Amino acid sequence: AAADDYGVRGLNLPSATRDVRRRVNVHAPADKEINDNNLLLAKGCQALGISSKRLELNMRDCLGCGYCAEGCAYDRKQGTMITFIADALARGVQLIHHAAIERIVFKRRGGDMVAIGARGTVRPPHPGSQPNTVPAGALEIQAGIIILCGGAIESPQLLLRSGHPDPYDGLGRGLVLHPSLPIIGLMDDAIVNYRGISGTIFSDHFYESHGFYFECLFGHPLYGSLVFPGIGSEHFDLMLNFPRTAAFGVMLIDSVDPANRVQWDSTHRKSVIRYRLGESDKARLRFAATRAVEVMFAAGAREVLLPSEEPVGPLAAPRFRTPAEASYCSGLRFLPHVTTITSAHCQATVKMGEDPRLGSVNSRGESHFARNLLVCDSSVFPTSCGANPMISIMAMARYQARRLAAELPRHDL
């Protein structure tokens, strides 16, 4: 924590992380903030000798409305929109919203490719939005440094469609998603599930041995309707029993596979995402599903369901009525369009590394192939960061911003 990276006084990741945690008010929830659904995960884990912990949250005076996953309407969740973006605006930064950047503009200078700006389109703002700082229409930006923060899906696409060099065919490759399998439990009595804070309990018991977590994050009924299995009357009955439904998820730390990638289809002008679970990841997810079903039964569920229509063992679909039937999860194949797997943590498509054959950017986030272009988002992680990535992304942004401010001469500024 006392390191001076790149000779910049006080620059290190521990200090950047500490700054971020303080600004977004990261803290553990109090006992009264843990709702029934989260208590059930803790109960099930304890019954089977599996450790569990409390997630740390970036909230302030939460009202418990239950819309955490859909967006807090009361600004109690201390996301970047009301913290770091507000800080930047207060310091005179110009924000252009409802803008789609179509390409980064490059220019040759003395044999080097240099990023000099960006082009895009500003759309008319949605009703209720704050006034924009520029009118709708064509947008052209000129800048001494371009910092790309489009995320692991858009960043490689923007680089590719902008003509950024890719001599080793690495851009967009190695996508990791933290694939997550919902575990649904039907309880005898009504519980508080999506009201309150939806995610406060998790378990990293199997992280070191098998590379996965159990995490609570119960969604609004609209989200539940998309995840619940079945069609017609079966699905309708599940929704009618929503107040008696418990749920948590298995979050897998997936392996890097170059075949999993983000591409830009220049012919049809659209993105293409290719992703398949590898066989070793499937094996770990089967084990995780088995343990998770057992945990849900240990928490008191009378029936446990997976969002799948795959036959497993003697069952036409994974609808388990006894803990012993959890072993049938060993037959899961995770077939596309048959088993629902969710994701929210896309990473590792513009990888960081000092060797340009292995990474598109260096440890400063600078492109190996174009000057004055930096990438600073989850795409630069070489592999999965191994956890929910919010703090990792924000701490990296804090770190790179402080470094960049001290090293502007590297970019002829």
C-alpha positions in Angstrom: 0.0 0.0 0.0 3.1 2.3 0.2 4.2 1.6 -3.4 4.9 4.4 -5.9 4.1 2.7 -9.2 5.8 4.2 -12.3 7.4 6.6 -9.9 4.1 8.3 -9.1 3.9 9.1 -5.4 1.3 7.0 -3.6 0.1 5.3 -6.8 -0.9 1.7 -6.2 -3.9 -0.5 -6.5 -4.6 -0.8 -2.7 -4.8 3.0 -2.4 -7.0 3.3 -5.5 -9.3 0.6 -4.1 -9.5 2.4 -0.8 -10.4 5.6 -2.5 -13.2 3.9 -4.5 -14.6 2.0 -1.5 -14.8 5.3 0.5 -16.5 7.3 -2.3 -19.2 4.7 -3.0 -19.8 3.8 0.7 -18.9 0.1 0.5 -20.0 -1.6 3.8 -21.4 -4.8 5.1 -25.2 -4.9 5.6 -26.7 -4.8 9.1 -28.7 -7.7 10.4 -32.0 -5.9 9.8 -31.1 -5.5 6.1 -30.9 -9.2 5.4 -34.2 -10.4 4.0 -35.8 -13.9 4.2 -34.4 -15.1 0.9 -30.8 -14.3 1.9 -31.3 -15.9 5.3 -32.4 -19.1 3.6 -29.1 -19.3 1.7 -27.2 -18.9 4.9 -29.4 -21.5 6.6 -28.9 -24.0 3.9 -25.2 -23.6 3.8 -24.9 -23.8 7.6 -27.0 -27.0 7.6 -24.5 -28.7 5.2 -21.3 -27.3 6.8 -20.7 -24.8 4.0 -19.4 -21.4 4.9 -21.3 -18.2 3.9 -20.6 -14.5 4.2 -22.2 -11.1 3.8 -21.7 -9.2 0.5 -20.4 -5.7 0.8 -22.7 -3.1 -0.6 -22.4 0.4 -2.1 -25.6 1.8 -0.7 -26.6 4.6 1.6 -29.9 4.7 3.7 -31.5 2.0 1.5 -35.3 2.1 1.5 -35.8 -1.6 0.7 -38.0 -1.0 -2.3 -36.7 -4.2 -4.0 -35.6 -2.8 -7.3 -31.9 -3.2 -6.8 -31.3 -5.1 -10.0 -33.6 -2.9 -12.1 -32.0 0.4 -11.0 -32.5 2.4 -7.8 -35.1 5.1 -8.3 -34.1 6.8 -5.1 -30.3 7.2 -5.7 -29.6 5.2 -2.5 -27.3 2.8 -4.5 -24.0 4.7 -4.8 -23.3 3.9 -8.5 -21.1 6.0 -10.7 -23.9 8.1 -12.0 -24.4 9.8 -8.7 -20.8 9.6 -7.4 -17.9 9.7 -9.8 -19.9 11.1 -12.8 -21.4 13.8 -10.6 -17.9 14.6 -9.3 -16.6 15.0 -12.8 -19.5 17.2 -13.8 -18.9 19.4 -10.8 -15.3 19.9 -12.0 -16.3 21.0 -15.5 -16.3 17.8 -17.5 -18.6 17.9 -20.5 -21.0 14.9 -20.7 -22.6 14.1 -24.0 -25.4 11.5 -23.6 -27.6 9.6 -26.0 -24.5 9.3 -28.2 -23.3 6.3 -30.2 -19.7 6.4 -31.2 -19.2 4.8 -34.6 -15.4 4.9 -34.9 -12.2 6.1 -33.4 -10.2 8.4 -35.8 -6.6 7.6 -36.4 -3.8 9.5 -38.2 -0.3 8.5 -39.2 2.5 10.6 -37.6 6.1 9.7 -38.4 5.2 6.1 -39.0 3.0 5.7 -35.9 -0.7 5.3 -35.8 -2.1 7.9 -33.4 -5.7 8.2 -32.1 -6.8 11.8 -32.6 -10.6 11.7 -32.0 -13.9 10.0 -32.5 -17.0 10.2 -34.7 -20.5 9.3 -33.9 -24.1 10.4 -33.7 -26.1 12.1 -31.0 -29.7 11.0 -30.7 -32.6 13.1 -29.4 -32.8 12.5 -25.6 -35.6 10.5 -24.1 -38.4 12.4 -22.3 -37.3 13.2 -18.8 -33.6 13.2 -19.5 -31.4 16.1 -18.6 -30.7 18.5 -21.4 -27.8 17.5 -23.6 -24.7 19.6 -24.0 -24.8 19.3 -27.8 -27.6 19.1 -30.3 -28.7 15.9 -31.9 -26.9 14.9 -35.1 -23.4 14.1 -36.3 -20.7 14.2 -33.6 -17.0 14.7 -34.1 -14.6 14.9 -31.2 -10.9 15.8 -31.4 -8.7 15.0 -28.4 -5.1 14.5 -27.4 -5.9 11.2 -25.6 -8.8 8.8 -26.3 -9.8 6.6 -23.3 -12.1 3.8 -24.4 -14.4 2.4 -21.7 -17.1 0.6 -23.7 -17.0 -2.7 -21.8 -15.9 -6.1 -22.9 -18.5 -6.3 -25.6 -18.4 -2.9 -27.2 -14.7 -2.0 -26.8 -13.3 -4.7 -29.1 -16.0 -4.1 -31.6 -15.3 -0.3 -31.7 -11.6 -1.0 -32.1 -12.2 -3.5 -34.9 -14.6 -1.3 -36.9 -12.3 1.6 -36.5 -9.4 -0.2 -38.2 -7.3 -0.6 -35.1 -4.4 -3.0 -35.9 -4.8 -6.6 -34.8 -1.8 -8.4 -36.1 -2.1 -11.4 -33.7 -5.9 -11.8 -34.1 -6.4 -11.2 -30.4 -9.0 -8.5 -30.3 -12.3 -9.8 -28.9 -10.9 -13.3 -28.1 -11.1 -15.0 -24.8 -14.4 -13.6 -23.6 -15.4 -14.7 -20.1 -18.9 -14.1 -18.7 -19.2 -15.5 -15.2 -22.0 -17.8 -16.4 -24.6 -18.1 -13.6 -27.2 -20.8 -13.1 -30.3 -19.8 -11.1 -31.5 -22.2 -8.4 -35.2 -21.9 -7.6 -36.8 -23.3 -4.4 -40.5 -23.6 -3.7 -41.2 -23.0 0.0 -44.2 -23.9 2.2 -44.8 -20.4 3.3 -44.5 -16.9 1.9 -41.1 -15.2 2.3 -39.7 -11.7 1.6 -37.7 -12.4 -1.5 -37.2 -9.4 -3.9 -38.2 -6.7 -1.4 -35.5 -5.3 0.8 -31.9 -5.7 -0.4 -32.0 -8.5 -2.9 -28.3 -9.6 -2.4 -26.6 -9.7 0.9 -25.4 -13.3 1.4 -22.9 -15.3 -0.6 -20.6 -18.3 -0.2 -17.1 -18.6 -1.5 -16.7 -22.1 0.1 -16.0 -23.8 -3.2 -14.0 -21.0 -4.9 -10.5 -22.4 -4.3 -11.5 -26.0 -5.0 -14.0 -25.6 -7.9 -14.0 -22.0 -8.9 -17.6 -20.9 -8.2 -19.7 -18.9 -5.8 -23.3 -19.2 -4.4 -24.8 -15.7 -4.5 -28.2 -14.3 -3.6 -29.7 -11.8 -6.1 -33.5 -12.2 -6.3 -35.1 -10.3 -9.1 -38.4 -8.4 -9.6 -41.3 -10.6 -10.8 -40.7 -9.5 -14.3 -37.2 -10.9 -14.1 -38.5 -14.0 -12.4 -40.9 -14.6 -15.3 -38.0 -14.8 -17.7 -36.0 -17.2 -15.5 -38.8 -19.6 -14.4 -38.9 -22.8 -16.4 -42.0 -24.3 -18.1 -44.6 -22.9 -20.4 -48.3 -22.4 -20.2 -50.0 -23.5 -17.0 -46.8 -24.8 -15.4 -45.2 -21.4 -15.8 -48.4 -19.6 -14.7 -48.6 -21.7 -11.5 -45.0 -20.8 -10.7 -45.7 -17.1 -11.0 -48.8 -17.5 -8.8 -46.5 -19.0 -6.2 -43.9 -16.1 -6.5 -44.3 -15.1 -2.8 -43.3 -18.6 -1.7 -40.3 -18.7 -4.0 -36.7 -18.6 -2.9 -33.7 -18.4 -5.2 -29.9 -17.9 -5.4 -27.4 -18.5 -8.2 -24.3 -20.4 -8.9 -21.7 -18.0 -10.4 -18.9 -19.9 -12.3 -15.5 -18.4 -12.8 -15.2 -19.6 -16.4 -12.0 -20.4 -18.2 -10.5 -18.4 -21.0 -11.1 -20.0 -24.5 -9.9 -18.1 -27.6 -12.9 -19.5 -29.5 -15.2 -17.5 -27.2 -15.1 -14.1 -28.8 -16.7 -10.8 -29.8 -16.6 -9.9 -33.5 -17.7 -7.1 -35.7 -19.7 -8.2 -38.8 -18.7 -5.4 -41.2 -21.0 -6.7 -43.9 -24.2 -6.6 -41.8 -22.9 -3.8 -39.5 -23.7 -5.7 -36.3 -22.0 -7.4 -33.4 -21.5 -11.1 -33.2 -20.9 -12.8 -29.8 -19.7 -16.5 -29.8 -19.6 -18.3 -26.5 -19.8 -21.9 -25.5 -19.0 -23.5 -22.1 -15.9 -25.7 -22.3 -16.1 -29.3 -21.1 -14.2 -28.6 -17.9 -16.4 -25.6 -17.1 -19.5 -27.8 -17.7 -18.1 -30.4 -15.3 -17.6 -27.8 -12.6 -21.0 -26.3 -13.2 -22.6 -29.8 -12.8 -20.9 -30.2 -9.5 -22.0 -26.7 -8.4 -25.6 -27.4 -9.5 -25.7 -30.6 -7.4 -24.4 -28.8 -4.3 -26.7 -25.9 -4.8 -29.8 -28.1 -5.1 -28.8 -29.8 -1.8 -28.3 -26.4 -0.2 -31.8 -25.3 -1.3 -33.4 -28.4 0.2 -31.4 -27.9 3.4 -32.9 -24.4 3.6 -36.4 -25.9 3.7 -37.5 -26.1 0.1 -40.2 -28.7 -0.7 -39.2 -28.7 -4.4 -36.2 -27.3 -6.3 -36.2 -26.3 -9.9 -33.6 -25.4 -12.5 -34.4 -23.1 -15.4 -34.1 -25.9 -17.9 -36.1 -28.4 -19.9 -33.3 -30.9 -20.2 -34.1 -34.5 -19.1 -31.8 -35.6 -16.3 -31.7 -39.1 -14.9 -35.3 -40.5 -14.9 -36.7 -37.0 -14.8 -38.2 -35.3 -17.9 -36.8 -32.0 -16.6 -34.8 -30.9 -13.5 -37.7 -30.5 -11.1 -36.4 -32.2 -7.9 -38.6 -33.3 -5.0 -36.0 -34.9 -2.7 -32.4 -34.1 -1.9 -31.2 -37.4 -3.3 -32.4 -36.3 -6.7 -29.8 -33.6 -6.8 -27.4 -36.2 -8.1 -29.2 -36.1 -11.4 -27.5 -32.8 -12.1 -24.6 -34.8 -13.2 -26.6 -35.4 -16.4 -26.9 -31.7 -17.3 -25.6 -30.8 -20.7 -26.4 -27.1 -20.6 -27.9 -27.1 -24.1 -28.4 -23.8 -25.8 -32.0 -22.6 -25.8 -32.9 -25.5 -23.4 -31.2 -24.4 -20.2 -31.1 -20.8 -19.2 -27.8 -19.5 -18.0 -27.5 -15.8 -17.1 -24.5 -13.4 -17.1 -23.6 -9.9 -16.1 -19.8 -9.8 -15.9 -18.3 -9.7 -19.4 -14.5 -9.5 -19.3 -11.2 -10.1 -21.0 -11.6 -9.2 -24.7 -8.9 -6.5 -25.0 -6.4 -8.2 -22.8 -3.7 -6.4 -20.9 -0.1 -7.7 -21.2 3.4 -6.4 -21.9 3.8 -8.8 -24.8 1.8 -7.6 -27.8 1.3 -11.2 -28.9 -0.7 -11.9 -25.8 -2.4 -8.6 -25.1 -3.7 -5.6 -27.0 -2.8 -3.1 -24.3 0.1 -2.8 -21.9 -0.1 -2.4 -18.1 -0.8 1.3 -18.5 -3.8 0.4 -20.6 -2.1 1.9 -23.6 -2.7 0.3 -27.0 0.4 -1.6 -28.3 -0.4 -0.5 -31.8 -1.8 3.0 -31.6 -0.4 6.0 -29.6 -2.6 8.1 -27.3 -5.3 5.4 -27.1 -6.0 3.8 -23.7 -8.6 1.2 -22.8 -9.9 1.2 -19.2 -12.7 -1.3 -18.6 -13.3 -5.0 -17.8 -12.1 -5.9 -21.3 -8.5 -5.4 -20.3 -8.6 -8.1 -17.6 -6.3 -10.9 -19.0 -8.7 -13.5 -17.5 -11.6 -13.4 -15.1 -11.1 -11.1 -12.2 -12.5 -13.9 -10.0 -15.3 -12.0 -8.4 -18.1 -9.5 -9.0 -16.0 -7.0 -11.0 -17.5 -3.6 -10.0 -14.8 -2.6 -7.5 -12.0 -4.0 -9.7 -13.1 -1.9 -12.6 -13.6 1.3 -10.6 -10.3 0.8 -8.8 -8.5 0.3 -12.1 -10.1 3.5 -13.5 -9.0 5.4 -10.4 -5.5 4.0 -10.7 -5.1 4.7 -14.4 -6.5 8.2 -14.1 -4.0 9.1 -11.4 -1.2 7.6 -13.4 -2.2 9.3 -16.6 -2.5 12.7 -14.9 1.2 12.3 -13.7 2.4 11.0 -17.1 0.9 13.3 -19.6 4.3 13.9 -21.3 4.2 10.2 -22.5 1.4 11.4 -24.8 3.0 14.6 -25.9 0.7 16.6 -23.8 
